[in-house]
Amino acid sequence: MELDKMDEKEWKYHGEGNKSLVVSHVQLSRVLRLLKYPAENSENPPQTVEQAFRQIQNIVDFSSNVMSSLLGEKFIHSGEVVKLPLEFVRQLSIKVQHQRPAWRCDKVMDIYSGCALCLPNLTSPVLHLPTHTAPLCIEIKPKCGFLPSSKHISKDIKTKVCRFCMHQHYKVANGKWKRLSLYCPLDLFSGNRQRMDFAIRHLIEEPQNNFKIFKGGQCIYSSKEVSDDSMDLNALLHHLRPYFLHGNNRINSHMTSKTVLNDLIQVLANALLSGGGGDGEVVTDTRGGGRSFCEASLLNKERIRHGSAGLPSDSVLFRILQTQMLDTLDIEGLFPLYRRVEQHLQDFPKERTRLQVEGPYNETFLEKLQKCPTEDDGSVEYAVAKVHQYRVAMTAKDCSIMVALVPRSEEEGDEGLATQRRLRDFLSPRPALSYSVSILDLDPKPFDSIPSQLRLDQKIVSCYLRTGGALPKGSPSPHSGIFTAAEREDCTLLFHPV
């Protein structure tokens, strides 16, 4: 990619989050992440070119020096900061504007700094030959996989119902989503195949912003697609069937809808439990008594019969869960420590650099949070280390997992896969599917966001307690849409003349 010969015609809108907009190259497996500003700042950028460069470099450093060490280098793609020609950036901004969702247009793309983060396009990995079937990529945002047990928790419900399930009620009550998701992160992180299958099934049924499917880099299934169940089912199955045909079904191309969807679930569960290499030791319930079961999950009643299998120690889910559990105090226990640091910084502003409040995110930062004492000695060093731990845990709670599936024909040998990173084959009678697992969305959470985190936590808990976990009046009840439709389709009676 030659930075001095950039052409906006070779790039297309890919998606965006709260703080950045992403474009992807039409041929190369590359994406660019560009910063966003509030629309009112469109004429006067809120930061200088140097500040924009440092912000993006902080993202790279945090990913490569901190999260990579905690989550495993094999899962991480940190990328690099690039300086783009300003004319290219301005033309690109004009090109993608009409493709952006209206509700995202309260912010505008940074067209002043020319700084961007260049990353591999994980929705279109370079794992296949152009003549073969395009890769299928599934993005999952798993959220927090444990119940807190901090002595600082003021409402007992937080130790029984997980944050995600409570947050669902808050979002439905406030109109963010029309329908409640039955997905519970504690089921996905359990390592128990029945609970994991149940969790993935409900991610598919109510994807919201926690589940997306890409084919050849194009999003083919996400929350905005959920309108008419049967239409969604047919469209999704049309894309999925070629990846899961096996045995004689390769010839007659007939597989029941339920079989295709169940195959997808099994493949995803296999990938999430697999390690980057070698056989990881299975660690049974790492969360302590009761912390791996959420009372809001529909599978909770079955826990005695099925138990908890635990996660392999080299699996992506285990590494994410361990990093999430650096949040040992909960936001309620952490907030007084945040106030201690804040007061110290008001008295001694120059200490921000020594305490690494906004970075640099280097080995020293990592060492501070890893060597934090277990007991509070009243020092600002202890407080800032706990704040660092919490911010890292919040990043792990908000990250995404990308599972890339690449079909292999029977004629293909192993030579083509020998050099590909992190690929394993499913050993089954189905067609060979090679896969890779990556973790993305690993930006550092701002130090100053902690007060708003506490306020949100209080709103979520009070909403759940006020409603008793019941849906607001007039809200659609959770439904088992595409799976129910699949079962209806599979159970159709056919009468043939005798």
PyMOL commands that set and color helices and strands:
alter all, ss='L'
color gray80, all
select helices_A, chain A and resi 3-5+8-10+39-41+49-71+73-75+86-97+102-104+156-159+163-173+185-188+193-205+223-225+229-244+249-252+257-273+300-306+316-324+330-347+351-354+363-370+380-397+415-417+447-467+481-490
alter helices_A, ss='H'
color red, helices_A
select strands_A, chain A and resi 11-16+20-25+30-38+80-83+107-109+115-120+136-140+211-215+218-221+282-283+311-312+400-407+424-425+433-440
alter strands_A, ss='S'
color yellow, strands_A
deselect
rebuild
show_as cartoon
